[in-house]
C-alpha cells in the first residue's frame, strides 16, 4: 500500500508506515500475552525492539558521511529499506539463537506462526485504513488479511506441516494483493513476509 499520509506528534513527523507498524506490534504483543506464557511474549517483544533499534541506527551504515558531519541526524533518520533488511536479518538470527537455546519447543514455534501472520496482517490492514487508495484495493486488503488472521487463530495449535503450508499460501496471498496495489510486488512488506515464511519453514520442532 502506498504511503499517502503523515502524522505529527509535537516535533516528530511519522509516515503511516511507522504508525501501522507500532500499532501492529502493540496489538500482537497483547494477543500473545493473553494466549502464551510470559517467556514467549518476552521473546516477541525483544525481537521487535531489536528490529526497531537496528533499523533506526543502521543509518550509521547506510549514510555514514552524513552521520559523521551531523551526529544528531541519527535521531531523525533511519536506514531506510536497507536498514530494515539488516534489522530483519539480525532479528531473525538472534531469534533463532533464543529458540535453539529453548530447544525449538512446539509452543514457541506455534507463537512464531501466529505472530508472523498477525503482525503482517495487522500492518496491511492499518496501512489500508490510514492511506488513500481505491476503495476496492482497500476492501480487498482488509478482507483478505482479516481472513488470514482468523485462519491463524484457527490453526495456531496445528502441527508444523500445516504451518508451513499455510505460510506459503499466506505469502502467495500477499504477493497477489501487492500485485494489485500501486507499488506492485516490489514492496518491502512483501520481502518481510518472505523472510518470515522462510524462517519459520527452516525451523522444526524438537523430536521427543
C-alpha positions as CSV (number, residue, x, y, z in Angstrom):
1,X,0.0,0.0,0.0
2,X,1.4,3.4,-1.0
3,X,2.2,6.0,1.7
4,X,-0.1,9.0,1.3
5,X,-0.5,10.2,4.9
6,X,2.0,11.6,7.5
7,X,1.2,12.1,11.2
8,X,2.8,14.7,13.6
9,X,3.4,14.2,17.3
10,X,4.8,17.5,18.6
11,X,8.0,18.0,16.6
12,X,8.1,14.4,15.3
13,X,6.5,13.7,11.9
14,X,5.9,10.0,11.2
15,X,4.7,8.3,7.9
16,X,1.8,6.0,8.1
17,X,4.2,3.0,7.9
18,X,5.5,3.8,11.3
19,X,2.1,4.3,12.8
20,X,0.9,1.0,11.2
21,X,3.9,-0.9,12.5
22,X,3.7,0.4,16.0
23,X,0.0,-0.3,16.3
24,X,0.5,-3.8,14.9
25,X,3.3,-4.8,17.3
26,X,1.4,-3.5,20.3
27,X,-1.8,-5.4,19.4
28,X,0.1,-8.6,18.6
29,X,2.1,-8.3,21.8
30,X,-1.2,-8.0,23.8
31,X,-2.7,-11.0,22.0
32,X,0.4,-13.2,22.7
33,X,0.3,-12.1,26.3
34,X,-3.2,-13.5,26.6
35,X,-2.5,-16.7,24.7
36,X,1.0,-17.6,25.8
37,X,3.4,-17.6,28.8
38,X,5.4,-14.6,29.8
39,X,8.6,-16.1,28.4
40,X,7.1,-16.4,24.9
41,X,5.9,-12.8,24.9
42,X,9.3,-11.6,26.1
43,X,10.9,-13.3,23.0
44,X,8.5,-11.4,20.7
45,X,9.0,-8.1,22.4
46,X,12.8,-8.4,22.4
47,X,12.7,-9.3,18.7
48,X,10.6,-6.2,17.9
49,X,12.9,-4.0,19.9
50,X,16.0,-5.4,18.2
51,X,14.4,-4.8,14.8
52,X,13.5,-1.2,15.6
53,X,16.9,-0.3,17.1
54,X,18.9,-1.9,14.3
55,X,16.7,-0.3,11.7
56,X,16.8,3.1,13.4
57,X,20.6,3.3,13.9
58,X,21.5,1.5,10.7
59,X,21.7,5.0,9.2
60,X,25.3,4.9,10.5
61,X,26.0,2.2,7.9
62,X,23.8,3.5,5.1
63,X,24.8,7.2,5.4
64,X,28.0,7.2,7.4
65,X,29.3,10.5,6.0
66,X,26.1,12.4,7.0
67,X,26.2,11.0,10.5
68,X,29.8,12.0,10.9
69,X,29.1,15.5,9.8
70,X,25.8,15.8,11.7
71,X,25.5,13.2,14.5
72,X,22.1,14.4,15.6
73,X,20.7,13.1,12.3
74,X,20.5,9.7,14.0
75,X,17.6,10.9,16.0
76,X,15.6,12.0,12.9
77,X,16.6,9.5,10.2
78,X,16.8,5.7,9.8
79,X,18.5,3.2,7.5
80,X,15.6,3.0,5.1
81,X,14.9,-0.2,3.2
82,X,18.5,-1.5,3.5
83,X,18.4,-0.8,7.2
84,X,15.1,-2.6,7.6
85,X,16.6,-5.7,5.8
86,X,19.7,-5.5,8.1
87,X,17.4,-5.3,11.1
88,X,15.2,-8.2,9.9
89,X,18.3,-10.4,9.3
90,X,19.7,-9.5,12.7
91,X,16.4,-10.1,14.5
92,X,15.9,-13.5,12.8
93,X,19.5,-14.6,13.7
94,X,19.1,-13.6,17.4
95,X,15.6,-15.2,17.4
96,X,17.0,-18.4,16.1
97,X,19.6,-18.5,18.8
98,X,17.0,-18.0,21.5
99,X,14.7,-20.6,20.1
100,X,17.6,-23.1,19.7
101,X,18.6,-22.5,23.3
102,X,15.0,-23.3,24.4
103,X,15.1,-26.5,22.2
104,X,12.7,-25.4,19.4
105,X,9.7,-26.3,21.5
106,X,6.3,-26.6,19.9
107,X,4.8,-23.7,21.8
108,X,7.5,-21.3,20.6
109,X,7.0,-22.3,17.0
110,X,3.2,-22.0,17.3
111,X,3.6,-18.5,18.7
112,X,6.0,-17.6,15.9
113,X,3.5,-18.8,13.3
114,X,0.7,-16.8,14.9
115,X,2.9,-13.7,15.4
116,X,4.2,-13.8,11.8
117,X,0.7,-13.8,10.3
118,X,-0.9,-11.4,12.8
119,X,1.9,-8.8,12.6
120,X,1.9,-8.6,8.8
121,X,-1.9,-8.8,8.6
122,X,-2.5,-6.0,11.1
123,X,0.2,-3.9,9.4
124,X,-1.5,-4.3,6.0
125,X,-4.9,-3.6,7.4
126,X,-3.7,-0.4,9.2
127,X,-1.9,0.7,6.0
128,X,-5.2,0.3,4.1
129,X,-7.1,2.3,6.7
130,X,-4.6,5.1,7.1
131,X,-3.7,5.7,3.5
132,X,-5.6,6.7,0.4
133,X,-6.3,4.1,-2.3
134,X,-9.1,2.9,-4.5
135,X,-12.0,1.5,-2.5
136,X,-11.7,-2.0,-3.9
137,X,-8.0,-2.1,-3.1
138,X,-8.6,-1.1,0.5
139,X,-11.5,-3.6,0.8
140,X,-9.5,-6.4,-0.8
141,X,-6.6,-5.8,1.6
142,X,-8.7,-5.6,4.7
143,X,-10.9,-8.6,3.9
144,X,-8.1,-10.9,2.8
145,X,-5.8,-10.2,5.7
146,X,-8.7,-10.4,8.2
147,X,-9.5,-13.9,6.8
148,X,-5.8,-14.8,7.4
149,X,-6.0,-13.7,11.0
150,X,-8.9,-16.0,11.5
151,X,-7.0,-18.8,9.9
152,X,-4.0,-18.1,12.1
153,X,-6.1,-18.4,15.3
154,X,-7.9,-21.5,13.9
155,X,-4.7,-23.3,13.0
156,X,-2.4,-21.8,15.7
157,X,-2.1,-25.1,17.5
158,X,-1.7,-27.2,14.4
159,X,1.5,-29.1,13.5
160,X,4.5,-27.8,11.7
161,X,3.4,-29.2,8.3
162,X,0.1,-27.3,8.5
163,X,2.0,-24.1,9.5
164,X,4.5,-24.4,6.6
165,X,1.7,-24.9,4.0
166,X,-0.4,-22.1,5.4
167,X,2.6,-19.7,5.5
168,X,3.3,-20.4,1.8
169,X,-0.3,-19.7,1.0
170,X,-0.1,-16.6,3.1
171,X,2.9,-15.4,1.1
172,X,1.1,-16.1,-2.2
173,X,-1.9,-14.2,-1.0
174,X,0.3,-11.2,0.0
175,X,2.0,-11.4,-3.4
176,X,-1.3,-11.4,-5.3
177,X,-2.7,-8.5,-3.3
178,X,0.5,-6.5,-3.7
179,X,0.4,-7.0,-7.4
180,X,-2.9,-5.2,-7.5
181,X,-1.7,-2.2,-5.5
182,X,0.1,0.9,-6.9
183,X,3.6,-0.2,-5.8
184,X,3.2,-3.7,-7.1
185,X,5.1,-6.7,-5.7
186,X,8.3,-4.7,-5.2
187,X,7.3,-3.6,-1.7
188,X,9.4,-4.0,1.4
189,X,6.5,-5.6,3.2
190,X,6.4,-8.5,0.7
191,X,10.1,-9.1,1.3
192,X,9.4,-9.1,5.1
193,X,6.7,-11.7,4.6
194,X,9.0,-13.9,2.5
195,X,11.8,-13.7,5.2
196,X,9.3,-14.6,8.0
197,X,7.9,-17.5,5.9
198,X,11.4,-18.9,5.0
199,X,12.5,-18.6,8.6
200,X,9.5,-20.5,10.0
201,X,9.9,-23.2,7.4
202,X,13.5,-23.6,8.3
203,X,12.7,-24.3,11.9
204,X,11.5,-27.7,13.0
205,X,10.1,-28.7,16.5
206,X,12.2,-30.8,18.8
207,X,11.5,-34.5,18.4
208,X,11.0,-36.3,21.7
